[in-house]
Structures are given as C-alpha cells and as structure tokens.
C-alpha cells in the first residue's frame, strides 16, 4: 500500500472514530458499557459465570478500565457482582434481568443507526463494509504481538 493510500485509510478511520465519539451515539451508556453489556447479554444463557478478567481478555482493556466500567454499570443498576457458585473466591458479573431494557434500548438505537448506514450504502455495500471491518480488525489483532507496533 502506498503512502497516499495509508493516509486516506488513516483519515477515514479517524473521521469515523471522531464521528462516533463526537455525536454521542449512545444516550445512557458509554461505548465500553455497551460492549460489556452486549457480552454479558450474549452469554447470559450459556451457564458460564463471567468474570471481569474474561471481559478484559475479550476486549483487551486494562483491569483498571474494566473496574471503572463495572462500577459505573453497577451504579446504574444494570449489572451485579456475585460470588462464584462453584468457586467462592471468584467474583462474577451478570446483568440484572429487570434492567436489561437499559442495554436493549441502547442496542436498538445503534441498530437504527446501522439502518441509516445501510440505507445510504445499500445492502451489498453494507455487507461488504462489515466484512472489510472484520478483516481490518483481524489484521490489527494479528499485529498485537508484532514488535513493529
């Protein structure tokens, strides 16, 4: 890839990042809070007890950041911490069932934004964009252990 293409890609990435942050697309939860809730929501029927460490590993964020997110979600009444059923030393996290609507409202709002993107780009381009974003994410994740970064 040439330098001009790299600069175009960087500019597009920065513009999208600034757009997401600047437009406050989420109303009641932060992006990290939505990500944690989404993970807990998707795994709520798995029978697995979820810990903060698992979520840190999944999203590659520091424990200090995760503690801040978990504390905020706890204050908002969306999640609760509890002792592990099998291992009492383990501190687990789960969504509070009657408060899931707080997350689902945010999720629905984001889906409406995705509808607007699809309306603008069309179904085929939207599917291609999703695939390209997944591939780009995989490429960046692959470089995590690379000393070039």
C-alpha positions in Angstrom: 0.0 0.0 0.0 1.3 3.4 -0.9 1.7 6.3 1.5 -1.2 8.1 0.0 -3.5 5.1 0.5 -2.3 4.8 4.1 -3.1 8.4 4.8 -6.5 8.0 3.2 -7.2 5.0 5.3 -6.0 6.7 8.5 -8.1 9.8 7.7 -11.2 7.7 7.2 -10.6 5.7 10.4 -10.0 8.9 12.4 -13.1 10.6 10.9 -15.3 7.6 11.8 -13.9 7.4 15.3 -14.4 11.1 15.9 -17.9 10.9 14.4 -18.9 8.1 16.8 -17.4 9.9 19.8 -18.4 13.4 18.9 -22.0 12.6 18.0 -22.6 10.7 21.3 -24.5 8.0 19.5 -25.2 6.3 22.8 -27.6 8.0 25.3 -27.3 6.3 28.7 -24.3 4.1 28.5 -20.7 4.6 27.3 -19.3 2.5 24.4 -17.4 0.3 26.9 -20.5 -0.1 29.0 -22.5 -1.2 25.9 -19.7 -3.6 24.9 -19.7 -5.2 28.4 -23.5 -5.4 28.4 -23.5 -6.9 25.0 -21.0 -9.6 26.0 -23.0 -10.4 29.2 -26.3 -10.4 27.2 -24.9 -12.8 24.5 -23.5 -15.1 27.2 -26.3 -14.9 29.7 -27.8 -18.3 28.9 -24.6 -20.2 28.4 -24.5 -21.3 32.1 -21.0 -19.9 32.3 -20.1 -17.5 35.1 -18.5 -14.4 33.6 -15.6 -12.6 35.4 -14.1 -9.1 34.8 -10.9 -10.8 33.8 -12.7 -12.7 31.0 -14.1 -9.5 29.7 -10.7 -7.7 29.9 -9.3 -10.5 27.8 -12.1 -10.4 25.3 -11.9 -6.6 24.8 -8.2 -6.2 25.5 -8.7 -3.4 28.1 -6.9 -2.9 31.3 -8.4 -4.1 34.6 -8.5 -0.5 35.9 -10.6 0.5 32.9 -12.8 -2.6 33.4 -13.3 -1.8 37.1 -14.4 1.7 36.2 -16.9 0.4 33.6 -18.2 -2.3 36.0 -18.6 0.2 38.9 -20.5 2.6 36.6 -22.8 -0.2 35.4 -23.4 -1.2 39.0 -24.2 2.3 40.0 -26.7 2.5 37.1 -28.3 -0.8 38.3 -27.6 -2.7 35.1 -25.3 -5.4 36.5 -24.4 -7.0 39.8 -21.4 -8.7 41.1 -21.7 -12.0 42.9 -19.6 -14.8 44.4 -19.0 -17.7 42.0 -21.3 -20.6 42.7 -18.5 -23.2 42.2 -15.6 -21.1 43.5 -16.5 -18.6 46.2 -13.2 -16.8 45.6 -14.3 -15.9 42.1 -16.2 -12.6 41.6 -18.6 -12.8 38.8 -20.8 -10.3 36.9 -24.3 -10.6 35.4 -26.9 -8.4 34.0 -29.9 -7.7 36.3 -32.8 -9.2 34.4 -35.3 -6.4 35.0 -32.8 -3.8 34.0 -31.7 -5.4 30.7 -34.0 -2.9 29.0 -31.4 -0.1 29.6 -29.0 -2.0 27.5 -31.6 -3.1 24.9 -32.7 0.5 24.4 -29.1 1.5 23.6 -28.8 -1.6 21.3 -32.0 -0.7 19.5 -30.7 2.9 19.0 -27.5 1.7 17.5 -29.4 -0.7 15.2 -31.3 2.3 13.9 -28.0 4.0 13.1 -27.0 0.8 11.2 -30.3 1.0 9.3 -29.3 4.6 8.3 -25.9 3.4 7.1 -27.5 0.6 5.1 -30.0 3.0 3.6 -27.1 5.2 2.5 -24.8 2.5 1.3 -27.2 -0.2 0.1 -27.4 -3.8 1.3 -24.5 -5.1 -0.8 -22.1 -2.3 0.2 -23.1 -2.6 3.9 -22.4 -6.3 3.9 -19.0 -5.7 2.2 -18.2 -2.9 4.7 -19.0 -5.3 7.6 -16.7 -7.9 6.1 -13.9 -5.4 5.5 -14.2 -4.1 9.0 -13.9 -7.7 10.4 -10.9 -8.3 8.2 -9.3 -5.0 9.3 -9.9 -5.8 12.9 -8.3 -9.3 12.4 -5.3 -7.7 10.8 -4.8 -5.2 13.7 -5.3 -8.0 16.2 -2.7 -10.1 14.4 -0.2 -7.3 14.8 -0.7 -7.0 18.6 2.2 -9.3 19.3 4.3 -7.8 16.4 7.2 -5.6 17.5 6.5 -3.2 14.6 3.7 -1.6 16.5 
